[in-house]
């Protein structure tokens, strides 16, 4: 028997694949997420109302400046998370993926708790299994990859034991 959340996700997911959402999402959602984070002290994310969400804290690949991005994630056991660089099916990879490739030591904040992580790109051999896990959480999400015309970068975020390990 599907849960209420699964029914809501199944109803909302097709809307997120519309042209209107893809056009407005990148413009509207980031400022709304930042405002909600400011108001709630980082404990609530808009996207977190439907799917597990985190704030990824990276270092700019070129600038070296700190960067924060709000992302959906898929739990991957033992505290790990999978994140996908879909960027609303745009043709270019999102900046945060370049940051993780250049500086894999990062940090995430989940429900107000910050922790260091190491990002590892998910290779070809594991992609289908990772996408299946992601789509079990958010039906049709891989459609962003097909529609973007590129291979979306997937990363596994592994918590690290030493809090000084990450450069955040």
N, C-alpha and C positions, 0 to 999 in steps of 0.2 A: 504494500500500500504506500503510494507516494506521500511524502510529508507536505505540509503547506508550503514550505520554502521551495521544495522541488517543483511544485505546481506553479508557484509564482515565477521561478526562474524560467520554466518552460514557456510561460506566457510572455515574459519580458524579453527573453533572449532574441526572438525574431525581430523585435523592434530595434535592438542594438545593431542589427545588420542592415538597416535601411540607409538610403543615401542621406536622408535628413539627419539621422543620428551621427553618421560618419562625418558629416560636414560640421555639425554644431558641437558634437562631443569634445573634440580637441580644444575648442574655443571656450565652451561653457564649463565643462567639468573641472579642469584644474583650479580655476579661481574659487569655485564653490567648495572643492575639497580643502583648499588652504584656509578659507574662511571658517568652515566647520571644524577643522583641526585647531584653529586659533581659539574658537569659542569653547571647544570641549577639552582643551589641553591635550589634543592628539589622541584622545580615547575613542573618538567616533569618526568614521569615514563614510561618506555617502555610498560609495561602492560596497563598503562593508555591510550595508544593510541587506545585500543580496548574496555576496560572495566573500570568502575570506580576503582581506585586504591588508596591505602593509605600506609603510613608507620606506623606500630604498634610499639610503644615504651613500652616495658615491663621491668620487673625486673626478672632476672634469678631465677627460683624456688629454686635451690640449692645454686647457687653462690651469689645471691643478686646483681649481676652486671647488668648494663643497657644493654638491648638488643633491636635492631631495626630489623624489618623484613618487606619486601615489600609484600603486599597482594592485591589480588582482593577483592572487597567488593560489596555487593548488598545493595542499599539504602532500608531502611525499614520504611520510614516515620518519621516525626518529628526529623530529624537529626540523627536518628539511622542508624546503619549499621549491616549487617550480614556478618560474615567471616566464612570460612569453612577450617578445617585443613586437606585438601586433600593430601598434600605433593606428588603431581604427582603420586598418587595411590600406594605409598610405603606402606609396611606392618606396619610401626611404625607411631605413632602420632608425629606430628612435635613438636619441643621443645617449641615453643611459646604457644602451648595449655596448656602444663604443667605450664608454667609461669603464664598464666591467671587464671588457677585453683588455684594456690598458692597465687597470687597477682592480684585480679580482678581490682584493680584501676590501670589504665594505661593511655596512651595518644596516640593520632593518629595525623598524619600530612596529610592533604588533600590539594592538590594544594598549598603547601607552608605554610598553616595555621595549627598551632598546637593547639590541644584542649584536655582537660582531658576527659576520659571516664571511665565508669564502665562496665566490661564484665560480662555477665550472660550466662551460658550454656543454649542452647535451648533444652528443654526437649522433650520426646517422643511424647507428645500430639501435639507439634507444628512443629515437624520435616518435615512432608510431605508438609505443607504449606510453610515452609522456603525453602525447596528444590525447590518447584514449582516457588517461587519468583526468586531464584538463576538461575534456568534453563530457565526462561523467558528472562533473561539477557544473559546467556551463555549456549546454547543448549547442552544437553548431559553431563553437568558437574557432575551430580550425578553418572555417570559411573565410576568416580574415586573411589567412595565409594564401588561400587560393585566389582571392580577389585582389590581393596586393601585387601578385605577379612575382613575388620573391620568396625565398626560404626564410621564414621567420626565425629569428634567433631565440632559442630556448636556453634557459640557465637553471641549474640546480643551485640553490643557496643552502650551504651547509653551515650550521652554527659552529663556531670555533670556541675551544675551551678557554684559551687565554684572552682576557678582555683587551690586552694590549696588542694582540695579533693584528687586528684590523686598524687601518689608518684613520679611522673616524674618531 
